[in-house]
């Protein structure tokens, strides 16, 4: 059972409880400020999504907007990105009486967790901004708890998580990279890692891939199937082979400098499978990552690869998609294959 998911229709989830707390506090803030309407918005949970959703509202105008997704270039979107308050003429309503909207960031532990918007028939000044920010402290803390669990969006019907996407996932690293720090000065060892990663990633980017994460002595990359799964796999494997050749050239230059780096080798695992984007970490520093079976399998291939030679391993699905034009040999497991080169 997922945490926070109700097992009884009469037992609200934690997300529902938090939204009710936010709505109650929002009503109280409106009364204290003497404004007519207000709302609280939160970002969609995917790192790549720039839009926001209405989490709580009070007043006729915002009630009509509750199912609306607000874009990244809206007032709330700009406040969410910059962390700075903004005010303007109310963009949600055309009426005989002009109303102003004040939007402030909801900040907890230095991170923007949401946006609060207030409507009134007057211009807000800097003192109003400071007072509103102070009044919204409890709201901000409840919003921070709400967004900490991305499943709350789906449970309240604010957002439907996308189906897993697929890609050719590439996981690469250096075996025995710690030995660089044993035989070289720290600055030289770091320089070696930087040169390896720079050349590897340059090959990936040239082949149309992207880098999701640097992992010390390695990197996690992906090739999206914009031109079809087969083409994505061919681009990924071609980049891995070219990156391995680039590493060998770099290693030769290290050896020519009489650096004792003979035990360092390049290992790359490639798997075609699903992935999801997610935000991981505490509210003050959440980091975008990709997760899924494709990511797990690529990492597993890299981890099981030989540490005594340069090697590129692929899983069975990747091998099937790769087709002719590549020579493959047996890998360390029944479902893995070593890329020997272009046929």
C-alpha positions, 0 to 999 in steps of 0.5 A, spaced: 500 500 500 502 506 498 503 511 504 498 516 504 493 512 500 486 511 503 484 504 504 477 507 506 472 512 503 471 515 509 479 516 511 482 522 507 489 521 505 494 525 507 494 530 501 487 531 502 488 533 509 494 538 507 489 541 502 484 542 507 489 545 512 491 550 506 484 552 504 482 553 512 488 557 513 487 561 506 480 563 508 483 566 515 489 570 511 484 573 506 480 575 512 486 578 516 488 582 509 482 584 507 482 582 500 477 578 496 480 572 493 486 567 493 489 561 491 495 557 492 499 553 486 504 548 486 508 545 480 507 539 476 511 534 479 516 532 473 522 536 473 521 538 465 514 540 466 514 548 467 506 549 469 503 549 475 496 547 478 491 550 483 491 546 490 487 551 494 482 557 492 477 561 495 473 566 491 468 565 485 474 567 480 479 562 483 473 556 484 472 557 476 480 556 475 481 550 479 482 545 473 486 550 470 494 548 468 498 555 469 503 556 464 511 557 466 510 564 463 504 566 467 505 571 473 505 564 478 510 561 473 515 567 473 514 567 481 515 560 482 522 560 477 524 567 480 522 566 487 520 574 487 513 577 488 509 580 483 503 584 482 499 586 476 492 587 474 488 580 475 489 576 469 483 571 470 477 576 470 474 582 466 469 586 469 467 593 470 471 593 477 479 593 476 482 588 481 489 587 482 493 581 483 499 580 488 503 573 487 508 571 492 513 565 493 512 560 498 519 559 501 521 553 506 528 552 507 530 557 502 526 553 496 520 555 493 515 550 494 509 554 491 505 560 489 500 564 493 495 569 489 491 574 492 486 579 489 483 586 491 481 592 489 487 596 491 494 596 489 499 592 493 505 596 496 512 593 499 509 593 506 503 589 503 508 584 500 512 583 507 505 582 511 502 577 506 509 573 506 509 573 513 501 571 514 503 565 509 508 561 513 503 556 515 501 555 508 508 554 506 509 549 511 503 545 509 505 546 501 512 543 502 509 537 506 504 536 500 509 537 494 514 532 498 510 526 496 509 527 488 503 522 489 499 527 492 498 530 485 495 524 482 491 522 488 487 529 488 486 529 481 491 535 480 495 531 475 496 524 471 503 522 471 505 520 464 506 513 462 514 511 462 517 513 456 523 509 453 530 510 451 537 507 450 540 508 456 547 509 457 551 508 463 559 509 463 564 509 468 572 507 469 574 501 473 579 502 478 579 510 477 580 511 485 587 508 483 588 515 479 589 518 486 594 513 489 599 514 483 597 522 481 597 528 485 589 530 486 589 535 481 592 531 476 587 525 478 581 530 477 584 532 470 584 525 468 577 524 470 575 531 467 578 529 460 575 522 460 568 525 461 569 531 457 571 526 451 565 521 452 560 526 453 562 530 447 561 523 443 554 522 446 552 529 444 554 529 437 551 523 436 544 526 439 544 523 446 543 527 452 547 527 459 542 526 465 547 526 471 555 525 472 557 520 477 564 521 480 568 517 475 562 516 470 555 519 467 548 517 465 546 518 458 540 517 454 538 517 447 531 518 445 527 514 440 525 520 436 527 516 429 525 510 432 528 505 437 532 501 432 535 508 430 536 510 438 540 504 439 544 504 433 546 511 435 547 509 443 552 503 441 556 507 436 557 513 441 559 508 446 564 504 441 567 511 439 567 514 446 571 507 448 576 509 442 577 516 445 578 513 452 584 509 449 587 515 445 587 519 452 589 513 456 595 512 451 597 520 452 597 518 460 601 512 459 606 516 455 607 521 461 609 515 465 603 515 469 601 508 472 594 508 469 595 501 466 589 498 470 584 503 469 579 501 463 572 504 460 566 500 462 559 502 458 552 498 459 547 500 454 539 498 455 533 499 452 527 500 456 523 505 460 524 511 464 521 516 468 523 523 470 523 524 478 525 529 483 529 526 489 531 529 495 529 534 501 525 540 499 531 545 500 535 541 494 531 537 490 535 534 484 532 531 477 533 524 476 531 518 471 529 512 474 526 505 471 528 498 469 532 501 463 536 505 468 537 499 472 539 494 467 544 499 464 547 500 471 547 493 472 551 491 465 556 496 467 557 494 474 558 487 471 562 488 466 570 486 466 574 490 470 580 488 466 579 491 459 575 496 455 568 493 454 561 495 452 555 491 454 548 491 451 542 487 454 538 482 449 533 487 447 538 492 445 542 486 441 535 485 438 534 492 436 541 493 434 540 488 428 546 487 422 552 491 422 555 489 429 559 484 431 557 481 438 560 476 443 557 473 449 557 477 455 558 475 463 550 473 463 546 469 459 542 476 457 548 480 456 552 481 450 559 484 448 560 489 443 566 487 439 565 492 433 562 494 427 561 488 422 
